[in-house]
Amino acid sequence: MHKYVWTFVLGFLLGALHAVAKVPANSTQMVLTISDGWDLSTGQLYTFNRVDGRWQRHSIQARVNIGRAGLGWGLGLHAPQEGVQKREGDGRAPAGIFRLGDAFGYLSSVETELAYRPMHVNQYCIDMPASPYYNQTVDVGEVGIEAVRGSSEGMRRDIHYGDNQYRKGIFINHNPDNMAGAGSCIFMHLWKKDGAPTAGCTSLSEPVMDQLLSWLNREARPVYVVLPLSEYLRKRDLWSLPQLDY
């Protein structure tokens, strides 16, 4: 009797694990980035709509940059995975399945059906693991100057650091529980140039960003999936991912 009970329990747990790993049923837009290996810093981005339960290719396809050290498993909608894990400051972009959050940028508004958050000079994303605001975007006027001292993620990079990488961007909901040291402030944002790796984000050209912003809709509960090719091929059926021809 005990043998059958444990078989049932094991099957239930494995089924629950697999269910957690799948893209949520109510998500009907997907941005997918595939790299050729765990340690490579570029990838190929594709977009998909889910129609009648099946993923269909959308029109956006583009080359993107990812972390300078490649990819490491992040914290998102997928179950915990074995292998290299994303950590603060490791130069890896998080791999897995993640919800896409609000759009943000320097402009007062952009063309998008995502919620949009204009950034100003007093806003920071906190990348210091010991901070109670770790992995959160805060306003100096609300939390005080000491709370952001030492953070390298001023959201108005044009004012703080003299570049336009955050002129347009999208929050990637990595590490939603803000676990200290597990990686922070992960975005899609504009690239410096093709082939210039990031500290852990996904960067792309402004024309491609404009296409994404115009297409994405918060009502579609869009997700971002990023994987090396070998892992994508292993997870494709288990995670109900789209088919790609290689």
Secondary structure, DSSP 8 states (H G I E B T S, - for coil): -HHHHHHHHHHHHHHHHHHHHS--TT--EEEEEEESSTT-SEEEEEEEEEETTEEEEEEEEEEEE-BTTEEEE-SSSS---SS-B--TTS-EEEEEEEEEEEEEESSS--S-BS-EEE--TTEEE---TTSTTTT-EEEHHHH-HHHHTT-S-BS-HHHHTS--TTSEEEEE--STT--TTS----EEEE-SSTT--BSSSEEE-HHHHHHHHHH-BGGG--EEEEEEHHHHHHHTTTTT------
